[in-house]
Amino acid sequence: MVTRTCDLRRFYLRPDPVVNQIVRYCLFRAAAKYGVLLHAVCFESNHFHLLLTDTTGRLDLFMAWLDRCIAKCLLEYLGEQYPERYTETIWCDQSYNDLLLTNHAAVRDKLCYTVLNCVKDRLVEKYKQWPGVLHGPADWLKPPMEVSRPEYFFDQTDDEHAVATGCFVPPPQYGDRPLPGLVEDFRQQLNARQLELVTQARGAGQGFVGVKKILATDPFDAPHNVRPKGGRKPTVAAGGDREAYKKAVGAVREYRRQYRAAWQSFRRGLEATFPGGTLLMRHRYRQPCEPLDCWCCVLARCPGAKPPPTTG
């Protein structure tokens, strides 16, 4: 799961037909360009969540292209709509946050979290009411979508990319499940969790913003509450399975240990082979990398695969 936030938490992604077109067009082109499978997405007014599968190990390039193109389009669009206002950037100065989902329970939890994010944040009472870009299990049954190129940033004479086509598919690890039944299972889970969120809000005396106010939001405004600082940024999730979580955390620590050792050799001008999963050093500096060992991730295991042999 990938998350990115707007600069100063401003509502630059406030949904309207043009913003929705920009987001979908850029998302579909980026996914096709870098071999990314899209499972669920939710673009709120000042941040977004993507549940995806990176099939080629180029998540960093996918996110760089997606963020750049959305930002370029939005800067032109906002400049046209609000000529008296000015901004130089769309995204916060921190990088995106990516969370590795290690098992089916984690996928289920984060898929529900993504789709219901607009309900959790007290924006709309039902996720289907959200006027922005929101896709989930129901879209797995739909044919590919076509989105026309926005009038901003992109070369309007490029006939090859006048339309972007994209679709939403279930995570590959659910491929053995009949699709209609799988979608129905997720629908029931989403409805049950949505009812819990609404009940909690009402019990706390909190209401929902509503579509009308959301659409009337000033894109240069931001939430008035102070964002908590210093919290943890998790890198793995295991859906409550403590053993799976400990195993994944251990794998992340081992990766970092190997990376530090390779980095120190590289800085000294020595030959260095980085651990599998390295992105920057592989793409920018063409450094050799070990094969990616994902045995800590249940979802990465192929049917019938056996764990790597242990050495005593």
C-alpha positions as CSV (number, residue, x, y, z in Angstrom):
1,M,0.0,0.0,0.0
2,V,1.3,3.4,-1.0
3,T,0.4,6.8,0.6
4,R,1.3,10.3,-0.4
5,T,0.2,13.7,1.2
6,C,-0.1,17.1,-0.3
7,D,2.1,20.0,0.7
8,L,1.1,21.5,4.1
9,R,-2.0,19.1,3.9
10,R,-3.7,21.5,1.5
11,F,-6.7,20.3,-0.4
12,Y,-5.1,20.4,-3.9
13,L,-6.8,17.1,-4.8
14,R,-10.3,18.4,-3.9
15,P,-12.5,16.4,-6.3
16,D,-14.1,17.9,-9.3
17,P,-14.5,16.5,-12.9
18,V,-11.1,17.9,-14.0
19,V,-9.1,16.8,-11.0
20,N,-10.7,13.3,-11.3
21,Q,-9.8,13.2,-15.0
22,I,-6.2,14.2,-14.2
23,V,-5.8,11.6,-11.5
24,R,-7.3,8.7,-13.4
25,Y,-5.4,9.5,-16.6
26,C,-2.0,9.8,-14.9
27,L,-2.7,6.7,-12.8
28,F,-3.6,4.5,-15.7
29,R,-0.7,5.7,-17.8
30,A,1.8,5.2,-15.0
31,A,0.4,1.7,-14.2
32,A,0.7,0.7,-17.9
33,K,4.2,2.2,-18.2
34,Y,5.7,0.4,-15.2
35,G,3.7,-2.8,-15.0
36,V,1.8,-2.0,-11.9
37,L,-1.5,-3.8,-11.0
38,L,-4.1,-1.6,-9.4
39,H,-6.4,-3.2,-6.7
40,A,-7.9,-0.3,-4.9
41,V,-7.4,3.5,-4.7
42,C,-8.8,6.4,-2.8
43,F,-7.8,10.0,-3.6
44,E,-9.0,12.3,-0.8
45,S,-8.6,16.1,-1.0
46,N,-5.1,16.2,0.5
47,H,-3.7,12.7,0.3
48,F,-4.2,9.3,-1.4
49,H,-3.9,5.6,-0.8
50,L,-3.0,3.0,-3.5
51,L,-3.3,-0.7,-3.0
52,L,-1.1,-2.2,-5.8
53,T,1.2,-4.9,-6.9
54,D,4.6,-3.9,-8.3
55,T,5.3,-6.7,-10.8
56,T,8.6,-5.3,-12.2
57,G,10.4,-3.9,-9.1
58,R,10.0,-0.3,-10.3
59,L,7.7,1.2,-7.7
60,D,10.0,4.2,-7.3
61,L,9.9,5.1,-11.0
62,F,6.1,4.5,-11.1
63,M,5.6,6.9,-8.1
64,A,8.0,9.5,-9.6
65,W,6.1,9.6,-12.9
66,L,2.7,9.6,-11.3
67,D,3.5,12.3,-8.7
68,R,5.3,14.5,-11.3
69,C,2.5,14.3,-13.9
70,I,-0.4,14.9,-11.4
71,A,1.6,17.8,-10.0
72,K,2.3,19.4,-13.4
73,C,-1.4,19.1,-14.4
74,L,-2.7,20.4,-11.1
75,L,-0.3,23.4,-11.0
76,E,-1.6,24.5,-14.5
77,Y,-5.2,23.8,-13.6
78,L,-5.1,25.6,-10.3
79,G,-3.2,28.5,-11.8
80,E,-6.0,28.9,-14.4
81,Q,-8.8,28.6,-11.9
82,Y,-7.2,30.8,-9.2
83,P,-4.9,33.3,-11.0
84,E,-4.6,35.4,-7.9
85,R,-3.3,32.5,-5.9
86,Y,0.1,30.9,-6.2
87,T,1.8,27.7,-5.3
88,E,5.0,26.0,-6.4
89,T,4.5,22.5,-5.3
90,I,1.7,19.9,-4.8
91,W,3.3,17.2,-2.7
92,C,4.9,17.4,0.7
93,D,8.7,17.4,0.9
94,Q,8.8,13.9,2.3
95,S,8.7,10.9,0.0
96,Y,5.7,8.6,-0.4
97,N,5.2,5.9,2.3
98,D,5.0,2.3,1.1
99,L,3.8,-0.6,3.3
100,L,4.5,-4.2,2.4
101,L,1.5,-6.4,3.0
102,T,2.8,-9.8,4.0
103,N,-0.3,-12.0,4.1
104,H,-3.9,-12.2,3.1
105,A,-5.1,-10.7,6.4
106,A,-3.0,-7.6,5.8
107,V,-4.4,-7.2,2.2
108,R,-7.9,-7.5,3.5
109,D,-7.4,-5.0,6.2
110,K,-5.6,-2.4,4.1
111,L,-8.1,-2.8,1.2
112,C,-10.9,-2.0,3.5
113,Y,-8.9,0.8,5.0
114,T,-8.3,2.3,1.5
115,V,-11.9,2.1,0.3
116,L,-13.4,3.3,3.6
117,N,-10.9,6.1,4.2
118,C,-13.4,8.8,3.3
119,V,-15.8,7.3,5.9
120,K,-13.1,7.0,8.5
121,D,-12.2,10.6,8.1
122,R,-15.8,11.7,8.6
123,L,-16.2,13.0,5.1
124,V,-19.2,10.9,3.8
125,E,-21.4,8.4,5.5
126,K,-21.1,5.9,2.7
127,Y,-18.0,5.3,0.7
128,K,-20.0,5.1,-2.5
129,Q,-21.0,8.8,-2.0
130,W,-17.3,10.0,-2.3
131,P,-17.2,12.3,-5.4
132,G,-13.5,11.8,-6.0
133,V,-11.4,8.9,-7.4
134,L,-12.3,5.8,-5.4
135,H,-12.1,2.2,-6.7
136,G,-12.2,-1.1,-5.0
137,P,-13.5,-4.7,-5.3
138,A,-16.7,-3.8,-7.2
139,D,-14.5,-2.5,-10.0
140,W,-12.8,-5.9,-10.4
141,L,-15.9,-7.0,-12.3
142,K,-16.0,-4.0,-14.6
143,P,-14.4,-3.7,-18.1
144,P,-11.3,-1.5,-18.5
145,M,-11.9,2.2,-18.2
146,E,-10.9,4.9,-20.8
147,V,-10.0,8.4,-19.7
148,S,-9.3,11.2,-22.1
149,R,-6.1,13.2,-21.8
150,P,-6.5,16.4,-19.7
151,E,-5.9,19.7,-21.3
152,Y,-2.9,20.5,-19.1
153,F,0.8,19.7,-19.3
154,F,0.7,16.7,-21.7
155,D,1.5,17.1,-25.4
156,Q,-1.9,17.6,-27.0
157,T,-0.6,16.4,-30.4
158,D,0.5,13.0,-29.1
159,D,-2.2,10.9,-30.7
160,E,-0.8,7.7,-29.2
161,H,-1.7,8.8,-25.7
162,A,-4.9,10.8,-26.3
163,V,-6.7,8.2,-24.1
164,A,-5.5,6.2,-21.2
165,T,-6.9,2.8,-20.4
166,G,-6.8,1.1,-17.1
167,C,-8.6,-1.4,-14.9
168,F,-8.7,-2.7,-11.3
169,V,-8.0,-6.3,-10.6
170,P,-7.9,-8.5,-7.5
171,P,-4.5,-9.2,-5.9
172,P,-2.8,-12.0,-7.8
173,Q,-2.8,-14.1,-4.6
174,Y,-6.6,-14.4,-4.8
175,G,-6.4,-15.9,-8.3
176,D,-7.7,-19.2,-7.1
177,R,-11.0,-17.7,-5.9
178,P,-14.0,-17.3,-8.2
179,L,-14.2,-13.6,-8.9
180,P,-17.9,-13.0,-8.2
181,G,-17.7,-14.7,-4.8
182,L,-14.5,-12.9,-3.9
183,V,-16.1,-9.5,-4.7
184,E,-19.2,-10.4,-2.7
185,D,-17.0,-11.4,0.3
186,F,-15.2,-8.1,0.2
187,R,-18.5,-6.2,-0.2
188,Q,-19.9,-7.7,3.0
189,Q,-16.7,-6.9,4.8
190,L,-16.8,-3.3,3.6
191,N,-20.4,-2.9,4.6
192,A,-19.8,-4.3,8.0
193,R,-16.8,-2.1,8.7
194,Q,-18.6,0.9,7.3
195,L,-21.4,0.4,9.7
196,E,-18.9,0.2,12.6
197,L,-17.3,3.5,11.5
198,V,-20.7,5.3,11.2
199,T,-21.8,3.9,14.6
200,Q,-18.6,5.1,16.2
201,A,-19.0,8.6,14.7
202,R,-22.6,8.9,15.9
203,G,-21.8,7.5,19.3
204,A,-19.1,10.2,19.7
205,G,-21.5,12.9,18.5
206,Q,-19.6,13.5,15.3
207,G,-21.2,14.2,11.9
208,F,-20.0,13.9,8.4
209,V,-18.9,16.8,6.1
210,G,-21.1,15.8,3.2
211,V,-20.6,16.0,-0.6
212,K,-21.8,19.6,-0.9
213,K,-19.2,21.0,1.5
214,I,-16.5,18.8,0.1
215,L,-17.0,20.2,-3.4
216,A,-17.1,23.7,-2.1
217,T,-13.7,23.4,-0.3
218,D,-11.0,25.9,-1.0
219,P,-8.1,23.9,-2.5
220,F,-5.6,26.2,-0.8
221,D,-7.1,25.6,2.6
222,A,-6.0,22.8,5.0
223,P,-7.2,21.0,8.1
224,H,-7.1,23.2,11.2
225,N,-6.1,20.4,13.5
226,V,-2.4,19.9,14.3
227,R,-1.0,16.8,12.7
228,P,0.7,14.5,15.2
229,K,4.5,14.3,14.8
230,G,7.0,11.7,15.7
231,G,4.8,8.7,15.1
232,R,6.0,5.4,13.7
233,K,6.0,4.8,10.0
234,P,5.5,1.1,9.6
235,T,7.1,-0.7,6.7
236,V,5.3,-4.1,7.0
237,A,1.8,-5.2,8.0
238,A,0.6,-8.7,8.8
239,G,-3.1,-8.3,9.7
240,G,-2.7,-9.0,13.4
241,D,-0.5,-12.1,12.9
242,R,2.3,-11.5,15.4
243,E,4.6,-14.3,14.2
244,A,4.3,-13.2,10.5
245,Y,4.9,-9.6,11.6
246,K,8.0,-10.5,13.6
247,K,9.4,-12.5,10.7
248,A,8.8,-9.6,8.2
249,V,10.4,-7.1,10.6
250,G,13.4,-9.4,10.9
251,A,13.7,-9.6,7.2
252,V,13.6,-5.7,6.9
253,R,16.3,-5.4,9.5
254,E,18.5,-7.9,7.7
255,Y,18.0,-6.1,4.5
256,R,19.1,-2.8,6.1
257,R,22.2,-4.5,7.6
258,Q,23.2,-5.8,4.2
259,Y,22.5,-2.5,2.5
260,R,24.7,-0.6,5.0
261,A,27.6,-3.0,4.5
262,A,27.3,-2.7,0.7
263,W,27.0,1.1,0.9
264,Q,30.2,1.4,3.0
265,S,32.1,-0.7,0.4
266,F,30.6,1.4,-2.4
267,R,31.7,4.7,-0.8
268,R,35.3,3.3,-0.4
269,G,35.4,2.5,-4.1
270,L,35.2,-1.2,-3.6
271,E,33.0,-3.7,-5.4
272,A,29.7,-4.0,-3.7
273,T,26.6,-6.1,-4.3
274,F,23.4,-4.7,-2.8
275,P,20.6,-6.9,-1.3
276,G,17.6,-7.7,-3.4
277,G,15.0,-5.0,-3.3
278,T,17.5,-2.1,-3.7
279,L,16.1,0.5,-6.1
280,L,18.2,3.7,-6.2
281,M,21.6,2.1,-6.5
282,R,20.4,-0.4,-9.1
283,H,18.6,2.2,-11.3
284,R,20.9,5.2,-10.9
285,Y,24.3,3.7,-10.3
286,R,23.8,0.3,-12.0
287,Q,25.1,-1.5,-9.0
288,P,24.7,-5.3,-9.0
289,C,22.0,-6.7,-6.6
290,E,21.3,-10.1,-5.1
291,P,18.0,-11.8,-6.1
292,L,15.1,-10.7,-4.0
293,D,14.3,-13.0,-1.1
294,C,10.7,-12.5,-0.2
295,W,10.1,-15.6,1.8
296,C,9.1,-13.5,4.8
297,C,6.1,-12.4,2.7
298,V,3.4,-15.1,2.4
299,L,1.9,-13.4,-0.7
300,A,5.2,-13.6,-2.6
301,R,5.4,-17.4,-2.4
302,C,4.6,-19.2,-5.6
303,P,2.2,-22.2,-5.4
304,G,4.2,-25.3,-4.5
305,A,7.3,-23.3,-3.6
306,K,9.7,-24.5,-0.9
307,P,11.5,-22.3,1.6
308,P,15.2,-21.6,0.9
309,P,17.5,-24.1,2.5
310,T,19.0,-23.1,5.8
311,T,22.7,-23.3,6.6
312,G,23.9,-24.6,9.9
